[in-house]
């Protein structure tokens, strides 16, 4: 549940927020975010580690960045998100403060208080602003929704018993059984 909402129309107004503020801006409306849960952070760490290890081994231009790190998708109206995990392959989009434009790959880990943001609002924005692939990881349902936007949109549901291919790469698979077992221990 959002803590409060207010209007922000410029990047300068957003940057004037206190440094430790966790917030996203959707069409000029700021949405403050609560701190993530232990389960959320466990999943984030496991997925970030797996992705980062793979991407570093490729020795290419791609970077894996976990939250909090801003992605500015639009200036007017202002649209800034903080995906849980992202892969950015175009270094020119990175300015040291944020990613300016669409990352190639995004994972959002659903929090019970804002699940509609991930399943509806962010799905809409990520598809329409050029993200190539978007995963919604839902710890409560133990599901992963893979949304691949290149060509015709493909949306495939998986469970935490699945090994799932990261479609932006030819040979990257993530075993969610291991993550599910971590959550059981």
Secondary structure, 3 states (H helix, E strand, C coil): CCCCEEECCCHHHHHCCCCCCCEEEECCEEEECCCCCHHHHHHHHHHHHHHHHHHHHHCCCCEEEECCCEEEEECCCCEEECCCEEEECCHHHECCCEEECCCCEEEEECCHHHHHHHHHHHHHHHHHCCCCEEEEEECCCCEEEEEECCCCCEEEEEECCCEEECCCCCCCEEEHHHHHHHHHC
